[in-house]
Amino acid sequence: MHTLDLGHGRERTTAAYLIESGGEAALVETGPDATFPNLVAGLARHGLTPRDVKTVFLTHIHLDHAGGAWRMAREGATVHVHPKGAPHLADPSKLLASAKRIYAEKMDELWGTLEPIPPERLRPTEDGEVIRVGAAEVLVVATPGHAIHHNAYLVDGLAFTGDVGGVRVAGGPVLPPTPPPDIDLPVWRASLARLRELKPVALYPTHFDRFDDVEEHLDALEVELSAWAGWVKARMEEGKDEAAIVPEFVAWLTGRLREAGVSEEGLVEYGYALPFAMNVTGLMRYWKNAARA
């Protein structure tokens, strides 16, 4: 297994993972379309081209994970993705419109573009199924909470956790990415419990690389998820709107990261891996939906 640094904004913030077994090659994640040249370069360092990769596993369809999948499909790969995500890769018009609405003129620079993936190149996954890559067995684990279309994948005791397993960069603590629209706190906690039950020997979050302290990592993530959610809820109960909460959250979070020993450059890396303001948007949406339920 090899970590391919996609250099999305900064080095060591976003990865794709290369699995080689029995003469076959697969990727977990592709990263965004904008970093596809870096993915090609990463494969070349291991003597491969995109045409050599016949299988792609996506943890979910957010652009930093799946934006380049259409290019791999064009090169002949079969793209495995949660069934709730597959329709949006076959017809990415809604994904693209949403991203353009958020990122405007920065869209091309940050993410590139999206093209439809032909149905014959898409393979909706089933929770609990095992997919072979050479001699390796890849277990599909549905892990919603961060997104309704989220999977993790377990290979030889290694858990590829996408975003449900948090973000951990720059030598800092694990943090929960909470962008809109699908954040669901109880469901996320249930997914973390399921990951614990699988007893992986290491975690590979997409942001970024390997962590062997599995129990400590997952426990810290659950604590942090509750802390963020409670912090945002308290400000909402004070009657503050998103415009007021976002700068307070950014100041609170950056202060906590500095206390944890994260450098100023590290703060920039965290900002690329999980844009701070979007976490407020996602948690506010969750609490508003919970109040209406």
Backbone torsions as a table, in degrees:
resi	resn	phi	psi	omega
1	MET	NA	136.4	-177.3
2	HIS	-131.3	139.1	174.1
3	THR	-89.0	125.0	175.8
4	LEU	-105.7	112.1	-180.0
5	ASP	-77.8	118.0	-175.6
6	LEU	-87.8	-7.0	174.8
7	GLY	57.6	42.9	-178.8
8	HIS	-82.7	95.6	-176.5
9	GLY	84.5	-52.8	177.2
10	ARG	-139.9	157.4	172.2
11	GLU	-69.1	153.9	175.1
12	ARG	59.2	40.4	172.5
13	THR	-121.2	-31.1	-177.2
14	THR	-138.0	132.5	-175.4
15	ALA	-124.5	155.0	156.1
16	ALA	-115.5	152.2	-177.5
17	TYR	-118.5	129.6	-177.7
18	LEU	-100.4	123.9	176.0
19	ILE	-110.0	126.4	175.8
20	GLU	-123.0	130.1	-179.6
21	SER	-159.1	131.2	174.1
22	GLY	56.2	36.0	179.1
23	GLY	79.8	5.8	177.7
24	GLU	-113.7	154.8	-179.7
25	ALA	-130.0	141.2	177.3
26	ALA	-139.5	156.5	174.7
27	LEU	-116.9	140.5	161.9
28	VAL	-101.8	113.8	-175.4
29	GLU	77.7	156.5	172.0
30	THR	-121.1	-14.3	-169.2
31	GLY	72.8	-177.9	-178.8
32	PRO	-75.1	161.3	176.0
33	ASP	-57.8	-35.2	-176.5
34	ALA	-62.2	-26.1	-179.1
35	THR	-104.2	14.9	-178.7
36	PHE	-57.5	-39.0	175.3
37	PRO	-57.0	-34.8	177.8
38	ASN	-69.9	-35.0	175.3
39	LEU	-64.1	-43.9	178.3
40	VAL	-60.7	-43.2	179.2
41	ALA	-64.3	-38.8	178.4
42	GLY	-64.0	-42.4	176.2
43	LEU	-62.6	-41.1	-178.4
44	ALA	-61.4	-32.5	178.3
45	ARG	-64.7	-17.9	177.5
46	HIS	-110.0	19.6	174.8
47	GLY	74.2	24.6	-176.2
48	LEU	-123.3	157.6	169.1
49	THR	-117.8	165.4	176.3
50	PRO	-54.9	-31.8	179.3
51	ARG	-65.0	-20.5	179.9
52	ASP	-80.5	-14.1	-177.6
53	VAL	-95.4	110.1	-175.1
54	LYS	-95.1	-11.4	-174.4
55	THR	-137.5	133.7	174.3
56	VAL	-125.7	131.5	174.0
57	PHE	-110.4	122.4	177.1
58	LEU	-104.1	132.1	175.7
59	THR	-73.6	-35.8	174.4
60	HIS	-166.9	179.2	-167.1
61	ILE	-99.7	7.3	175.0
62	HIS	-59.2	147.3	-166.1
63	LEU	-64.3	-29.1	179.6
64	ASP	-73.1	-9.3	178.5
65	HIS	-109.0	-36.1	-167.0
66	ALA	-126.0	0.2	-173.0
67	GLY	-62.4	-24.8	179.0
68	GLY	-97.0	6.3	-175.6
69	ALA	-63.7	-33.4	-179.3
70	TRP	-63.3	-32.0	178.5
71	ARG	-70.0	-39.3	177.2
72	MET	-66.4	-37.5	176.6
73	ALA	-62.8	-40.1	178.6
74	ARG	-62.9	-27.9	178.3
75	GLU	-85.2	-0.9	174.3
76	GLY	110.3	3.4	-179.2
77	ALA	-79.0	149.1	168.1
78	THR	-91.7	130.2	-174.2
79	VAL	-104.3	115.1	178.3
80	HIS	-93.0	128.1	-174.9
81	VAL	-153.1	154.1	177.9
82	HIS	-55.4	141.0	-176.6
83	PRO	-59.8	-24.7	177.3
84	LYS	-79.5	-14.5	177.1
85	GLY	-95.7	-26.3	-174.4
86	ALA	-56.1	-43.8	-179.1
87	PRO	-60.1	-29.4	-178.7
88	HIS	-79.6	-15.1	172.3
89	LEU	-89.3	-31.3	174.7
90	ALA	-69.0	-36.5	176.2
91	ASP	-134.2	91.4	-173.6
92	PRO	-84.6	15.3	-174.0
93	SER	-59.5	-40.6	-179.8
94	LYS	-70.1	-42.0	176.7
95	LEU	-58.1	-45.9	-177.0
96	LEU	-66.4	-43.3	-179.6
97	ALA	-64.2	-41.7	179.5
98	SER	-63.6	-44.6	-179.6
99	ALA	-64.8	-41.2	179.5
100	LYS	-65.0	-34.5	179.0
101	ARG	-65.6	-36.9	-178.3
102	ILE	-80.2	-45.2	-168.5
103	TYR	-100.2	-14.1	174.4
104	ALA	48.9	-122.3	-173.1
105	GLU	-70.8	-12.8	178.4
106	LYS	-88.4	-1.0	-174.6
107	MET	-55.3	-53.9	-175.5
108	ASP	-63.6	-41.4	-179.0
109	GLU	-63.8	-43.6	-175.0
110	LEU	-80.8	-39.5	-167.0
111	TRP	-124.5	-19.7	-173.6
112	GLY	76.9	-139.6	-178.6
113	THR	-132.3	179.5	178.4
114	LEU	-131.1	140.0	172.6
115	GLU	-124.8	152.4	179.1
116	PRO	-62.0	145.3	171.9
117	ILE	-98.0	124.8	-179.6
118	PRO	-58.1	142.9	-178.1
119	PRO	-54.0	-34.1	-178.2
120	GLU	-70.5	-12.8	178.3
121	ARG	-101.0	-3.9	179.4
122	LEU	-101.0	138.7	178.6
123	ARG	-132.4	97.3	174.8
124	PRO	-60.5	134.8	-176.6
125	THR	-85.5	163.2	170.9
126	GLU	-119.5	132.7	179.5
127	ASP	-57.8	128.3	177.3
128	GLY	89.8	-6.6	179.4
129	GLU	-73.7	157.4	178.0
130	VAL	-117.1	127.3	-178.7
131	ILE	-116.4	131.0	-176.7
132	ARG	-90.4	137.3	169.1
133	VAL	-125.6	100.9	-172.1
134	GLY	60.9	-123.9	178.0
135	ALA	-90.3	-6.4	-177.5
136	ALA	-85.3	145.4	175.9
137	GLU	-111.3	126.5	-177.4
138	VAL	-108.6	114.0	179.0
139	LEU	-89.7	126.9	177.4
140	VAL	-87.4	127.4	-178.6
141	VAL	-127.1	108.8	176.9
142	ALA	-66.6	125.1	-174.4
143	THR	-136.7	67.3	179.0
144	PRO	-70.3	173.9	-179.8
145	GLY	131.2	-52.9	169.5
146	HIS	-76.4	-40.0	176.7
147	ALA	-149.6	147.7	-178.9
148	ILE	-69.7	-16.8	-176.9
149	HIS	-108.2	37.7	-173.8
150	HIS	-103.0	132.6	169.5
151	ASN	-119.4	151.7	159.3
152	ALA	-110.7	163.7	-179.8
153	TYR	-132.4	133.6	-179.8
154	LEU	-113.6	124.4	-178.3
155	VAL	-133.8	113.4	177.8
156	ASP	51.2	42.6	177.8
157	GLY	82.6	-1.4	178.6
158	LEU	-98.8	126.0	-178.1
159	ALA	-104.3	118.1	175.7
160	PHE	-93.9	108.7	-162.0
161	THR	-105.9	4.3	177.8
162	GLY	54.8	-121.7	177.7
163	ASP	-107.9	-15.8	-179.4
164	VAL	-65.3	-23.9	176.8
165	GLY	-91.0	11.9	174.1
166	GLY	85.3	177.4	179.3
167	VAL	-118.7	131.6	-178.5
168	ARG	-146.9	105.8	-177.3
169	VAL	-133.9	171.1	170.3
170	ALA	56.6	27.0	-179.8
171	GLY	70.1	14.3	-175.8
172	GLY	-98.1	-169.8	-178.7
173	PRO	-79.0	164.2	175.7
174	VAL	-78.2	137.0	-179.1
175	LEU	-127.2	151.7	-179.2
176	PRO	-94.9	114.2	175.5
177	PRO	-72.0	123.5	-173.6
178	THR	-126.8	54.7	178.4
179	PRO	-76.6	162.3	172.8
180	PRO	-71.1	163.2	7.0
181	PRO	-109.7	3.0	-162.3
182	ASP	-110.4	8.3	-174.3
183	ILE	-57.7	130.0	178.6
184	ASP	-141.1	107.0	-170.4
185	LEU	-65.1	-50.0	179.2
186	PRO	-61.9	-37.8	179.8
187	VAL	-67.3	-39.8	177.2
188	TRP	-62.3	-44.5	179.1
189	ARG	-61.5	-37.7	177.7
190	ALA	-64.6	-37.0	177.3
191	SER	-66.4	-37.7	176.6
192	LEU	-65.0	-38.7	176.9
193	ALA	-62.3	-39.3	179.9
194	ARG	-66.4	-40.0	176.9
195	LEU	-61.2	-41.1	178.1
196	ARG	-60.6	-41.1	-178.1
197	GLU	-62.0	-28.6	-179.6
198	LEU	-75.7	-15.5	177.4
199	LYS	51.3	55.2	176.1
200	PRO	-66.3	154.0	177.6
201	VAL	-86.9	-18.6	178.9
202	ALA	-156.6	153.5	176.5
203	LEU	-111.7	139.9	175.4
204	TYR	-124.4	81.0	172.3
205	PRO	-67.5	150.5	179.8
206	THR	-61.9	-28.6	176.7
207	HIS	-119.3	83.3	6.8
208	PHE	-162.9	127.6	168.8
209	ASP	81.6	-165.0	-168.0
210	ARG	-92.1	140.4	173.1
211	PHE	-135.6	127.5	-176.8
212	ASP	-94.8	-14.6	-179.1
213	ASP	-84.7	65.8	-167.7
214	VAL	-58.8	-53.7	-176.2
215	GLU	-63.0	-45.3	-179.3
216	GLU	-62.3	-41.4	-180.0
217	HIS	-61.8	-50.3	-176.9
218	LEU	-68.3	-37.1	177.3
219	ASP	-64.2	-45.1	179.9
220	ALA	-63.7	-38.0	178.7
221	LEU	-63.3	-43.0	-178.9
222	GLU	-65.7	-39.6	176.7
223	VAL	-62.5	-44.6	-178.1
224	GLU	-66.8	-38.8	177.6
225	LEU	-59.0	-45.0	178.6
226	SER	-66.3	-38.3	-179.9
227	ALA	-64.5	-45.8	179.0
228	TRP	-62.3	-47.2	-177.0
229	ALA	-62.1	-43.7	179.2
230	GLY	-65.4	-38.7	179.6
231	TRP	-62.6	-46.6	-179.1
232	VAL	-66.2	-42.7	-179.9
233	LYS	-60.1	-41.4	-179.8
234	ALA	-61.2	-40.4	179.0
235	ARG	-69.0	-36.8	176.4
236	MET	-63.4	-39.7	179.6
237	GLU	-68.0	-21.2	174.0
238	GLU	-79.5	-4.5	179.2
239	GLY	89.3	11.3	-178.7
240	LYS	-80.8	145.6	177.3
241	ASP	-96.3	178.4	-175.4
242	GLU	-60.8	-39.2	-178.5
243	ALA	-61.6	-31.0	178.6
244	ALA	-83.7	-36.0	-174.3
245	ILE	-73.7	-38.4	-173.3
246	VAL	-56.4	-52.3	-178.4
247	PRO	-64.8	-32.9	176.6
248	GLU	-65.4	-41.3	179.6
249	PHE	-64.8	-44.5	-179.7
250	VAL	-60.2	-43.2	179.2
251	ALA	-65.6	-42.7	178.7
252	TRP	-62.0	-47.0	-176.6
253	LEU	-69.2	-46.2	-179.6
254	THR	-63.6	-34.7	176.3
255	GLY	-63.3	-43.0	179.2
256	ARG	-66.3	-38.3	178.9
257	LEU	-67.3	-40.1	176.7
258	ARG	-62.5	-41.2	177.7
259	GLU	-61.8	-29.8	178.6
260	ALA	-81.3	0.5	175.8
261	GLY	94.9	10.2	179.9
262	VAL	-76.8	132.4	-178.6
263	SER	-76.3	172.0	177.8
264	GLU	-63.9	-39.8	175.2
265	GLU	-64.2	-37.1	176.9
266	GLY	-62.4	-36.3	176.7
267	LEU	-62.1	-37.9	176.9
268	VAL	-64.0	-41.5	179.3
269	GLU	-62.9	-43.7	175.9
270	TYR	-61.3	-37.5	179.6
271	GLY	-63.5	-33.5	175.3
272	TYR	-72.9	-38.9	-175.0
273	ALA	-74.2	-34.5	176.9
274	LEU	-148.5	88.2	-177.9
275	PRO	-48.0	121.5	-167.0
276	PHE	-58.8	-44.4	-174.4
277	ALA	-62.5	-36.3	-176.6
278	MET	-65.8	-24.1	177.2
279	ASN	-66.1	-37.2	176.5
280	VAL	-65.2	-45.4	-179.7
281	THR	-56.7	-45.4	-178.8
282	GLY	-66.3	-41.3	-179.2
283	LEU	-72.5	-36.6	176.4
284	MET	-63.9	-41.1	177.5
285	ARG	-61.3	-43.1	179.0
286	TYR	-59.0	-48.9	-176.9
287	TRP	-66.5	-36.3	176.9
288	LYS	-64.9	-42.3	178.0
289	ASN	-65.7	-39.1	179.5
290	ALA	-64.0	-36.1	179.8
291	ALA	-68.7	-28.6	-179.6
292	ARG	-84.4	-16.8	-174.9
293	ALA	-71.7	NA	NA
